[in-house]
């Protein structure tokens, strides 16, 4: 069995900002990635309802990094374990992550990919249509080539090259619609 990926809302940047919020179904696992800023919480909750998912049933929340535009609505999922670049948090337990890659479910892995910030992780999802990556290494299909928040451009480039080397069929970026990798994608 492989996972299903459902983009709940496409993010954007400009005079307003919203993160791309995604649901991953993998067997019993219901995983939300980057429940951050959106115009209204209904942009997250209504698509979940349409998919038959109650927020209390969500098992895991993944935060690609610690910027508020990707974390603001994590509390919508009170029963979920929360995962970031360094640990998993369950109620009052802090469980350190010691490897750059770790499994979340049968078809979902987390990969440490610093770049946009020093604390980035990418979610890797094995699906029937190939590997899907959810990452903030790109904000949207056009990059940006020079991420204005990246603390080290060389680290960003290495992480982008690492992710592209996995040959994903689809990239779900931090602030835009999913896109297929292409020859002009910024590295």
Backbone as ProteinMPNN parsed JSONL, in Angstrom:
{"seq_chain_A": "XXXXXXXXXXXXXXXXXXXXXXXXXXXXXXXXXXXXXXXXXXXXXXXXXXXXXXXXXXXXXXXXXXXXXXXXXXXXXXXXXXXXXXXXXXXXXXXXXXXXXXXXXXXXXXXXXXXXXXXXXXXXXXXXXXXXXXXXXXXXXXXXXXXXXXXXXXXXXXXXXXXXXXXXXXXXXXXXXXXXXXXXXXX", "coords_chain_A": {"N_chain_A": [[0.848, -1.187, 0.0], [0.524, 2.223, -0.788], [0.852, 5.717, -0.033], [-1.679, 8.361, -0.053], [-1.938, 11.661, -1.275], [-3.203, 14.818, -0.512], [-3.633, 18.066, -1.339], [-4.66, 20.576, 0.708], [-4.86, 23.337, 0.778], [-3.472, 25.699, -1.442], [-0.557, 27.479, -0.966], [0.7, 30.917, -0.834], [2.633, 33.896, -1.552], [3.271, 37.367, -1.088], [1.665, 40.451, -0.763], [0.185, 39.313, 1.153], [0.365, 36.223, 2.999], [0.394, 32.679, 2.881], [0.711, 29.289, 3.868], [1.286, 26.272, 2.002], [-0.868, 23.709, 2.654], [-1.143, 20.324, 3.491], [-2.645, 17.076, 3.368], [-1.787, 13.785, 4.177], [-2.584, 10.476, 3.627], [-1.873, 7.404, 4.938], [-2.385, 4.278, 5.304], [-3.394, 3.758, 8.543], [-2.427, 6.162, 9.329], [-2.867, 9.629, 9.46], [-1.726, 12.468, 8.24], [-0.799, 15.783, 8.601], [0.786, 18.358, 6.883], [2.556, 21.265, 7.458], [0.571, 23.151, 8.776], [-0.005, 26.102, 8.627], [-0.202, 29.669, 8.34], [-3.23, 30.839, 6.953], [-5.892, 32.344, 5.075], [-8.295, 31.986, 6.409], [-9.24, 29.67, 8.92], [-11.001, 27.833, 7.875], [-10.027, 27.25, 5.388], [-8.367, 25.158, 5.783], [-9.861, 23.37, 7.373], [-12.371, 22.908, 6.037], [-11.705, 21.503, 3.551], [-10.672, 19.183, 4.775], [-12.958, 18.155, 6.047], [-14.478, 17.582, 3.752], [-13.004, 15.459, 2.839], [-13.616, 13.61, 4.684], [-12.294, 13.623, 7.137], [-11.803, 14.072, 10.513], [-10.491, 16.652, 12.545], [-9.576, 15.815, 15.071], [-8.838, 13.217, 14.596], [-6.48, 13.254, 13.248], [-3.258, 11.996, 13.093], [-0.606, 12.835, 13.005], [1.421, 15.767, 12.769], [3.467, 17.572, 10.65], [6.064, 19.874, 10.686], [7.645, 21.822, 8.472], [9.553, 23.712, 8.96], [10.348, 26.249, 11.426], [9.023, 28.721, 11.046], [6.364, 31.035, 11.612], [4.399, 31.176, 9.559], [4.133, 28.584, 8.771], [3.438, 27.111, 10.945], [1.363, 28.098, 12.507], [-1.318, 27.082, 12.815], [-1.141, 24.59, 14.032], [-2.288, 23.702, 16.401], [-4.874, 23.007, 15.76], [-5.073, 20.334, 15.64], [-5.362, 18.447, 18.034], [-4.741, 15.865, 19.029], [-2.563, 14.947, 17.692], [0.768, 13.759, 17.052], [3.638, 15.788, 16.902], [6.056, 16.697, 14.541], [9.314, 17.833, 13.901], [12.444, 19.166, 12.666], [14.175, 18.192, 14.602], [12.956, 16.564, 16.52], [10.237, 14.527, 17.853], [7.125, 15.307, 19.222], [5.001, 14.436, 21.783], [2.284, 14.948, 23.608], [3.548, 15.634, 26.687], [6.043, 14.669, 26.094], [9.275, 14.781, 24.738], [10.908, 13.639, 22.09], [13.915, 13.033, 20.908], [15.315, 13.307, 17.604], [17.714, 11.494, 15.937], [18.845, 10.982, 13.5], [19.41, 11.968, 10.065], [17.4, 11.15, 8.413], [14.199, 9.782, 8.858], [11.576, 7.431, 9.565], [8.072, 7.889, 9.264], [5.689, 6.659, 8.687], [4.578, 3.718, 6.876], [4.898, 4.558, 4.18], [5.921, 7.101, 4.33], [8.522, 9.342, 4.906], [10.815, 11.409, 6.741], [13.166, 13.876, 5.937], [16.076, 15.522, 6.727], [16.736, 18.681, 5.525], [18.347, 21.254, 5.368], [18.197, 24.699, 4.389], [16.198, 26.775, 3.368], [15.855, 27.536, 5.954], [17.931, 26.811, 8.811], [16.693, 24.743, 10.018], [15.139, 22.994, 8.437], [12.988, 20.357, 7.232], [12.168, 17.848, 4.873], [9.318, 16.222, 3.615], [8.922, 13.02, 2.476], [7.051, 11.131, 0.289], [5.889, 8.065, -0.693], [4.012, 7.122, -3.394], [1.449, 5.743, -5.571], [1.865, 7.049, -7.957], [4.5, 7.723, -7.946], [7.331, 9.268, -6.251], [6.53, 11.821, -4.033], [7.446, 14.984, -2.906], [7.336, 17.127, -0.145], [8.237, 20.275, 0.596], [10.151, 23.131, 1.695], [12.232, 24.006, 0.254], [11.837, 25.096, -2.168], [9.773, 27.853, -2.842], [7.703, 28.082, -4.608], [6.849, 27.02, -7.955], [8.702, 28.477, -9.476], [10.856, 28.937, -7.867], [12.0, 30.863, -5.218], [15.048, 31.474, -7.066], [17.126, 32.64, -5.613], [16.769, 32.39, -2.418], [15.609, 34.647, -0.134], [15.728, 34.318, 2.609], [17.458, 32.283, 3.17], [20.062, 31.088, 5.114], [22.518, 30.19, 4.197], [23.577, 29.963, 1.058], [24.942, 27.907, -0.325], [24.344, 25.631, 1.175], [21.57, 25.485, 0.817], [21.522, 24.95, -1.961], [22.811, 22.411, -2.018], [20.929, 20.863, -0.598], [18.691, 21.135, -2.288], [19.688, 19.838, -4.586], [20.046, 17.278, -3.514], [17.375, 16.493, -2.99], [16.272, 16.613, -5.607], [17.824, 14.616, -6.73], [16.589, 12.355, -5.786], [14.662, 11.909, -7.578], [11.879, 12.921, -7.7], [8.388, 12.699, -8.562], [6.669, 14.722, -8.196], [6.638, 17.935, -6.711], [5.69, 19.533, -3.807], [5.565, 22.669, -2.909], [6.491, 25.203, -0.415], [4.862, 27.529, -0.625], [3.02, 27.394, -2.787], [1.382, 25.952, -5.685], [1.442, 22.406, -6.375], [4.086, 21.035, -8.414], [5.665, 19.496, -11.238], [9.033, 18.436, -11.289], [11.356, 20.24, -13.314], [13.526, 21.122, -16.071], [14.37, 23.749, -15.74], [14.243, 24.304, -13.055], [15.173, 26.067, -10.173], [18.355, 25.607, -8.651]], "CA_chain_A": [[0.0, 0.0, 0.0], [1.236, 3.492, -0.781], [0.091, 6.831, 0.533], [-2.414, 9.318, -0.871], [-1.603, 13.035, -0.917], [-4.269, 15.764, -0.838], [-3.344, 19.452, -0.991], [-5.861, 21.194, 1.272], [-4.854, 24.718, 0.301], [-2.215, 26.133, -2.054], [-0.04, 28.687, -0.34], [1.077, 32.051, -1.676], [3.389, 34.983, -0.922], [3.041, 38.677, -1.697], [1.271, 41.336, 0.327], [-0.345, 38.367, 2.133], [1.131, 34.974, 2.946], [-0.224, 31.456, 3.378], [1.494, 28.096, 3.555], [0.601, 25.156, 1.369], [-1.22, 22.746, 3.704], [-1.362, 19.056, 2.821], [-3.0, 15.872, 4.112], [-1.272, 12.519, 3.66], [-3.201, 9.267, 4.197], [-1.044, 6.217, 4.753], [-2.974, 3.297, 6.21], [-4.048, 4.388, 9.692], [-1.81, 7.472, 9.573], [-3.407, 10.844, 8.842], [-0.615, 13.379, 8.484], [-0.941, 17.143, 8.084], [2.083, 19.02, 6.725], [2.597, 22.732, 7.468], [-0.693, 23.836, 9.041], [0.394, 27.454, 8.985], [-1.094, 30.791, 8.08], [-4.183, 30.809, 5.847], [-6.822, 33.475, 5.202], [-9.252, 31.595, 7.447], [-9.041, 28.256, 9.248], [-11.847, 27.004, 7.013], [-9.22, 26.835, 4.24], [-7.807, 23.866, 6.185], [-10.872, 22.485, 7.946], [-13.396, 22.509, 5.067], [-11.238, 20.385, 2.715], [-10.583, 17.981, 5.597], [-14.326, 17.644, 6.18], [-14.849, 17.007, 2.453], [-12.28, 14.185, 2.712], [-14.08, 12.737, 5.749], [-11.301, 13.574, 8.207], [-12.018, 14.921, 11.678], [-9.202, 17.126, 13.043], [-9.152, 15.009, 16.212], [-8.339, 11.926, 14.122], [-5.154, 13.434, 12.641], [-2.269, 11.319, 13.936], [0.706, 13.481, 12.969], [1.613, 17.066, 12.128], [4.863, 17.812, 10.288], [6.415, 21.28, 10.498], [8.837, 21.833, 7.622], [10.496, 24.571, 9.674], [9.686, 26.91, 12.553], [8.445, 30.031, 10.766], [4.934, 31.025, 11.948], [3.516, 30.944, 8.42], [4.02, 27.133, 8.572], [3.146, 26.448, 12.214], [0.347, 28.828, 13.263], [-2.549, 26.336, 13.081], [-0.85, 23.222, 14.49], [-3.18, 23.343, 17.512], [-6.143, 22.485, 15.25], [-4.971, 18.872, 15.654], [-4.945, 18.275, 19.433], [-4.293, 14.505, 19.35], [-1.467, 14.58, 16.796], [2.19, 13.896, 17.358], [4.196, 16.863, 16.085], [7.411, 16.362, 14.107], [10.109, 18.873, 13.269], [13.764, 18.727, 12.243], [15.001, 17.611, 15.653], [12.27, 15.725, 17.491], [8.803, 14.273, 17.81], [6.541, 15.774, 20.466], [3.754, 13.751, 22.098], [1.853, 15.479, 24.916], [4.679, 16.271, 27.351], [7.272, 13.948, 25.748], [10.159, 15.319, 23.701], [11.664, 12.477, 21.637], [14.918, 13.54, 19.973], [15.59, 12.631, 16.345], [19.172, 11.415, 15.877], [19.289, 10.726, 12.136], [18.947, 12.938, 9.074], [16.194, 10.616, 7.787], [13.459, 8.919, 9.772], [10.282, 6.985, 9.085], [6.88, 8.377, 9.949], [4.732, 5.58, 8.445], [5.132, 2.808, 5.862], [5.224, 5.23, 2.914], [6.289, 8.497, 4.581], [9.792, 9.552, 5.617], [11.244, 12.797, 6.931], [14.569, 14.039, 5.569], [16.618, 16.83, 7.106], [17.179, 19.383, 4.321], [18.514, 22.684, 5.647], [18.27, 25.533, 3.186], [15.387, 27.971, 3.622], [16.329, 27.817, 7.306], [18.794, 25.716, 9.273], [15.841, 23.746, 10.661], [14.187, 22.443, 7.465], [12.845, 18.951, 6.874], [11.346, 17.557, 3.706], [8.51, 15.025, 3.764], [9.013, 12.163, 1.292], [5.864, 10.281, 0.288], [5.827, 7.08, -1.768], [2.639, 6.978, -3.876], [1.327, 4.96, -6.804], [2.348, 7.85, -9.086], [5.903, 8.046, -7.733], [7.715, 9.976, -5.041], [6.098, 13.211, -3.869], [8.179, 15.644, -1.833], [6.766, 18.352, 0.412], [9.465, 20.927, 1.019], [10.251, 24.579, 1.541], [13.432, 24.335, -0.512], [11.276, 25.988, -3.183], [8.542, 28.502, -2.376], [6.729, 27.803, -5.651], [7.488, 26.389, -9.115], [9.787, 29.298, -10.01], [11.938, 29.129, -6.894], [12.917, 31.719, -5.961], [16.411, 30.972, -7.207], [17.856, 33.166, -4.446], [15.869, 32.474, -1.274], [16.092, 35.767, 0.677], [15.867, 33.924, 4.013], [18.441, 31.206, 3.307], [21.26, 31.541, 5.813], [23.724, 29.781, 3.477], [23.157, 29.602, -0.298], [25.534, 26.619, -0.703], [23.579, 24.584, 1.87], [20.301, 25.402, 0.09], [21.789, 24.283, -3.239], [23.057, 20.984, -1.764], [19.668, 20.21, -0.238], [17.877, 21.05, -3.504], [20.258, 18.789, -5.429], [19.76, 16.006, -2.859], [15.963, 16.174, -3.226], [16.103, 16.32, -7.034], [18.474, 13.337, -6.967], [15.638, 11.298, -5.437], [13.786, 11.836, -8.755], [10.456, 13.013, -7.363], [7.453, 12.936, -9.654], [5.937, 15.943, -7.876], [7.115, 18.737, -5.581], [4.702, 20.414, -3.193], [6.42, 23.691, -2.293], [5.987, 25.872, 0.778], [3.89, 28.6, -0.863], [2.486, 27.364, -4.139], [0.758, 24.728, -6.176], [2.371, 21.326, -6.735], [4.624, 21.082, -9.763], [6.62, 18.445, -11.614], [10.373, 18.988, -11.5], [11.627, 20.567, -14.716], [14.935, 21.452, -16.34], [14.69, 25.116, -15.317], [14.013, 24.478, -11.628], [16.383, 26.636, -9.559], [19.142, 24.853, -7.666]], "C_chain_A": [[0.892, 1.248, 0.0], [0.281, 4.589, -0.332], [-0.672, 7.609, -0.529], [-2.073, 10.714, -0.359], [-2.71, 13.958, -1.408], [-3.835, 17.162, -0.398], [-4.655, 20.082, -0.522], [-5.987, 22.637, 0.833], [-3.483, 25.03, -0.288], [-1.785, 27.442, -1.399], [0.304, 29.76, -1.355], [1.914, 33.024, -0.849], [3.159, 36.248, -1.735], [2.713, 39.631, -0.577], [0.547, 40.554, 1.429], [0.449, 37.07, 1.983], [0.293, 33.832, 3.516], [0.675, 30.287, 2.999], [0.63, 27.109, 2.773], [0.388, 24.108, 2.458], [-1.676, 21.464, 3.021], [-1.765, 17.97, 3.809], [-2.397, 14.67, 3.395], [-2.011, 11.402, 4.392], [-2.269, 8.103, 3.895], [-1.509, 5.169, 5.754], [-3.744, 4.015, 7.306], [-3.512, 5.789, 9.978], [-2.51, 8.56, 8.771], [-2.456, 11.963, 9.22], [-0.909, 14.72, 7.834], [0.45, 17.754, 8.02], [1.862, 20.521, 6.607], [1.239, 23.411, 7.651], [-0.442, 25.266, 9.525], [-0.664, 28.492, 8.695], [-1.936, 30.525, 6.836], [-5.149, 31.96, 6.086], [-7.858, 33.227, 6.291], [-9.061, 30.108, 7.695], [-9.91, 27.326, 8.403], [-11.09, 26.541, 5.764], [-8.511, 25.505, 4.52], [-8.929, 22.898, 6.557], [-11.928, 22.026, 6.941], [-12.914, 21.392, 4.128], [-11.083, 19.084, 3.505], [-11.956, 17.329, 5.755], [-14.767, 16.966, 4.896], [-14.17, 15.658, 2.208], [-12.674, 13.197, 3.815], [-13.132, 12.603, 6.921], [-11.663, 14.572, 9.302], [-10.655, 15.38, 12.192], [-8.675, 16.318, 14.233], [-8.607, 13.649, 15.831], [-6.955, 12.026, 13.489], [-4.105, 12.881, 13.606], [-0.95, 12.069, 14.05], [0.619, 14.835, 12.283], [3.109, 17.219, 11.883], [5.04, 19.306, 10.051], [7.71, 21.325, 9.703], [9.946, 22.699, 8.207], [9.686, 25.414, 10.655], [9.153, 28.306, 12.271], [6.931, 29.983, 11.014], [4.008, 30.769, 10.763], [3.371, 29.461, 8.089], [3.598, 26.392, 9.835], [1.891, 26.959, 12.911], [-0.88, 28.012, 13.649], [-2.315, 24.889, 13.517], [-1.811, 22.772, 15.59], [-4.564, 22.9, 17.047], [-6.214, 20.965, 15.37], [-4.477, 18.409, 17.027], [-4.42, 16.89, 19.783], [-3.04, 14.094, 18.579], [-0.104, 14.666, 17.472], [2.703, 14.991, 16.431], [5.659, 16.533, 15.806], [8.066, 17.609, 13.52], [11.488, 18.308, 12.977], [14.54, 17.99, 13.328], [14.287, 16.634, 16.569], [10.838, 15.433, 17.072], [8.281, 14.642, 19.187], [5.181, 15.107, 20.642], [3.368, 14.166, 23.511], [3.051, 16.166, 25.566], [5.993, 15.519, 27.125], [7.992, 14.639, 24.596], [11.078, 14.181, 23.302], [12.627, 12.935, 20.548], [15.038, 12.655, 18.737], [17.116, 12.657, 16.19], [19.718, 11.223, 14.474], [18.755, 11.808, 11.201], [17.697, 12.462, 8.347], [15.513, 9.682, 8.767], [12.1, 8.581, 9.178], [9.155, 7.539, 9.929], [5.759, 7.335, 9.835], [5.333, 4.704, 7.352], [5.617, 3.524, 4.607], [5.718, 6.661, 3.09], [7.569, 8.562, 5.418], [10.051, 11.049, 5.726], [12.742, 12.863, 6.69], [15.019, 15.443, 5.95], [17.227, 17.477, 5.87], [17.327, 20.872, 4.624], [18.649, 23.464, 4.347], [17.518, 26.823, 3.374], [15.67, 28.473, 5.033], [17.257, 26.675, 7.686], [17.982, 24.54, 9.799], [14.85, 23.077, 9.708], [14.196, 20.921, 7.426], [11.932, 18.873, 5.656], [10.592, 16.264, 3.985], [8.52, 14.276, 2.434], [7.858, 11.164, 1.344], [5.889, 9.368, -0.935], [4.357, 6.872, -2.131], [2.639, 6.103, -5.128], [1.854, 5.72, -8.017], [3.802, 8.292, -8.905], [6.125, 8.779, -6.418], [7.204, 11.415, -5.086], [6.884, 13.788, -2.713], [7.465, 16.929, -1.443], [7.92, 19.072, 1.078], [9.366, 22.439, 0.889], [11.578, 24.964, 0.881], [13.08, 25.216, -1.701], [10.003, 26.587, -2.6], [7.383, 28.179, -3.306], [7.505, 27.291, -6.858], [8.675, 27.17, -9.661], [10.893, 29.583, -9.001], [11.487, 29.71, -5.575], [14.326, 31.126, -6.019], [17.264, 31.403, -6.021], [16.86, 33.359, -3.308], [16.383, 33.575, -0.34], [16.269, 35.424, 2.151], [16.935, 32.864, 4.236], [19.697, 31.718, 4.002], [22.555, 31.201, 5.08], [23.292, 29.232, 2.117], [23.698, 28.238, -0.729], [24.79, 25.461, -0.045], [22.232, 24.389, 1.18], [20.492, 24.629, -1.21], [22.014, 22.779, -3.039], [21.765, 20.244, -1.419], [18.747, 20.09, -1.446], [18.372, 19.926, -4.402], [19.978, 17.408, -4.846], [18.318, 15.575, -3.137], [15.727, 15.841, -4.694], [16.744, 14.988, -7.405], [17.598, 12.143, -6.605], [14.622, 11.059, -6.56], [12.304, 11.868, -8.397], [9.608, 13.221, -8.612], [6.709, 14.252, -9.45], [6.58, 16.607, -6.671], [5.949, 19.585, -5.105], [5.498, 21.441, -2.397], [5.731, 24.389, -1.123], [4.88, 26.876, 0.552], [3.317, 28.571, -2.272], [1.876, 26.028, -4.474], [1.818, 23.672, -6.466], [2.845, 21.476, -8.182], [5.558, 19.903, -9.99], [7.984, 19.091, -11.774], [10.633, 19.193, -12.992], [13.066, 21.033, -14.854], [15.31, 22.832, -15.81], [14.501, 25.354, -13.829], [15.298, 25.014, -10.983], [17.03, 25.681, -8.568], [20.058, 25.753, -6.95]], "O_chain_A": [[1.893, 1.304, 0.713], [-0.933, 4.398, -0.265], [-0.371, 7.54, -1.721], [-1.935, 10.923, 0.846], [-3.111, 13.896, -2.571], [-3.685, 17.411, 0.798], [-5.637, 20.117, -1.264], [-7.085, 23.113, 0.547], [-2.456, 24.673, 0.289], [-2.567, 28.387, -1.297], [0.215, 29.552, -2.565], [1.908, 32.985, 0.381], [2.883, 36.187, -2.934], [3.389, 39.638, 0.451], [0.325, 41.083, 2.519], [1.116, 36.85, 0.972], [-0.422, 34.0, 4.504], [1.317, 30.292, 1.948], [-0.597, 27.117, 2.875], [1.34, 23.672, 3.105], [-2.487, 21.496, 2.095], [-1.29, 17.942, 4.945], [-2.483, 14.55, 2.173], [-2.059, 11.382, 5.622], [-1.923, 7.851, 2.741], [-1.081, 5.167, 6.908], [-4.651, 4.796, 7.019], [-4.087, 6.52, 10.784], [-2.717, 8.429, 7.564], [-2.385, 12.361, 10.383], [-1.231, 14.783, 6.647], [1.21, 17.68, 8.986], [1.087, 20.988, 5.773], [0.802, 24.164, 6.78], [-0.649, 25.583, 10.696], [-1.863, 28.229, 8.792], [-1.438, 30.055, 5.813], [-5.213, 32.493, 7.193], [-8.249, 34.148, 7.008], [-8.751, 29.363, 6.766], [-9.58, 26.151, 8.24], [-11.471, 25.546, 5.147], [-8.103, 24.811, 3.589], [-8.944, 21.75, 6.112], [-12.344, 20.868, 6.982], [-13.642, 20.421, 3.924], [-11.332, 18.003, 2.971], [-12.101, 16.114, 5.617], [-15.366, 15.891, 4.937], [-14.686, 14.819, 1.47], [-12.142, 12.088, 3.881], [-13.151, 11.594, 7.626], [-11.808, 15.767, 9.045], [-9.737, 14.564, 12.269], [-7.464, 16.156, 14.384], [-7.975, 12.987, 16.654], [-6.322, 11.005, 13.22], [-4.069, 13.248, 14.78], [-0.253, 11.961, 15.059], [-0.152, 15.025, 11.343], [3.92, 17.022, 12.789], [4.272, 19.926, 9.315], [8.759, 20.912, 10.2], [11.129, 22.45, 7.978], [8.462, 25.298, 10.704], [8.849, 29.025, 13.223], [6.283, 28.997, 10.664], [2.932, 30.198, 10.943], [2.574, 29.102, 7.222], [3.417, 25.175, 9.805], [1.398, 26.304, 13.829], [-1.437, 28.233, 14.724], [-3.208, 24.053, 13.381], [-2.114, 21.584, 15.697], [-5.362, 22.453, 17.871], [-7.284, 20.375, 15.221], [-3.317, 18.023, 17.174], [-3.7, 16.758, 20.773], [-2.514, 13.002, 18.795], [0.142, 15.512, 18.331], [2.246, 15.105, 15.294], [6.404, 16.142, 16.704], [7.452, 18.344, 12.746], [11.683, 17.094, 13.034], [15.467, 17.24, 13.019], [14.947, 15.931, 17.334], [10.308, 15.986, 16.108], [8.909, 14.333, 20.2], [4.318, 15.194, 19.768], [4.024, 13.795, 24.484], [3.527, 17.179, 25.054], [6.95, 15.706, 27.875], [7.375, 15.028, 23.605], [11.943, 13.788, 24.084], [12.222, 13.195, 19.415], [14.887, 11.435, 18.804], [17.736, 13.715, 16.297], [20.93, 11.294, 14.271], [17.769, 12.478, 11.51], [17.001, 13.267, 7.728], [16.171, 8.881, 9.431], [11.544, 9.345, 8.389], [9.266, 7.645, 11.15], [4.979, 7.15, 10.769], [6.474, 4.921, 6.943], [6.635, 3.141, 4.031], [5.917, 7.367, 2.101], [7.685, 7.937, 6.472], [9.572, 11.843, 4.917], [13.498, 12.02, 7.173], [14.411, 16.431, 5.54], [18.119, 16.91, 5.239], [16.505, 21.671, 4.176], [19.147, 22.955, 3.343], [18.137, 27.876, 3.526], [15.719, 29.679, 5.278], [17.357, 25.684, 6.963], [18.525, 23.455, 10.004], [13.797, 22.628, 10.16], [15.237, 20.279, 7.562], [11.055, 19.711, 5.448], [11.16, 15.316, 4.528], [8.169, 14.835, 1.395], [7.704, 10.437, 2.326], [5.907, 9.84, -2.072], [3.551, 6.492, -1.281], [3.692, 5.769, -5.669], [2.25, 5.102, -9.005], [4.279, 9.154, -9.644], [5.223, 8.893, -5.588], [7.425, 12.132, -6.062], [6.985, 13.166, -1.656], [7.046, 17.712, -2.296], [8.52, 18.551, 2.017], [8.598, 22.959, 0.079], [11.993, 26.121, 0.946], [13.911, 25.985, -2.185], [9.239, 25.889, -1.934], [6.242, 28.021, -2.873], [8.725, 27.146, -6.776], [9.574, 26.575, -10.255], [11.777, 30.397, -9.268], [10.669, 29.106, -4.881], [14.736, 30.375, -5.134], [18.038, 30.608, -5.488], [16.18, 34.383, -3.246], [17.484, 33.452, 0.195], [16.911, 36.184, 2.877], [17.283, 32.574, 5.38], [20.324, 32.67, 3.537], [23.581, 31.844, 5.307], [22.704, 28.153, 2.041], [23.006, 27.488, -1.417], [24.626, 24.409, -0.663], [21.797, 23.255, 0.979], [19.697, 23.742, -1.522], [21.479, 21.964, -3.792], [21.536, 19.131, -1.893], [18.089, 19.064, -1.622], [17.573, 19.149, -4.923], [19.702, 16.467, -5.59], [18.071, 14.419, -3.481], [15.037, 14.866, -4.992], [16.257, 14.3, -8.303], [17.846, 11.032, -7.074], [13.824, 10.124, -6.497], [11.558, 10.954, -8.748], [10.045, 13.834, -9.586], [6.182, 14.83, -10.401], [7.01, 15.939, -5.732], [5.3, 20.271, -5.896], [6.042, 21.128, -1.339], [4.542, 24.189, -0.877], [4.038, 27.072, 1.428], [3.147, 29.623, -2.888], [1.855, 25.102, -3.662], [2.963, 24.007, -6.769], [2.122, 21.969, -9.047], [6.162, 19.38, -9.053], [8.088, 20.182, -12.335], [10.179, 18.408, -13.824], [13.739, 21.304, -13.86], [16.47, 23.056, -15.464], [14.589, 26.495, -13.377], [16.382, 24.48, -11.218], [16.358, 25.037, -7.762], [20.806, 25.308, -6.079]]}, "name": "protein", "num_of_chains": 1, "seq": "XXXXXXXXXXXXXXXXXXXXXXXXXXXXXXXXXXXXXXXXXXXXXXXXXXXXXXXXXXXXXXXXXXXXXXXXXXXXXXXXXXXXXXXXXXXXXXXXXXXXXXXXXXXXXXXXXXXXXXXXXXXXXXXXXXXXXXXXXXXXXXXXXXXXXXXXXXXXXXXXXXXXXXXXXXXXXXXXXXXXXXXXXXX"}
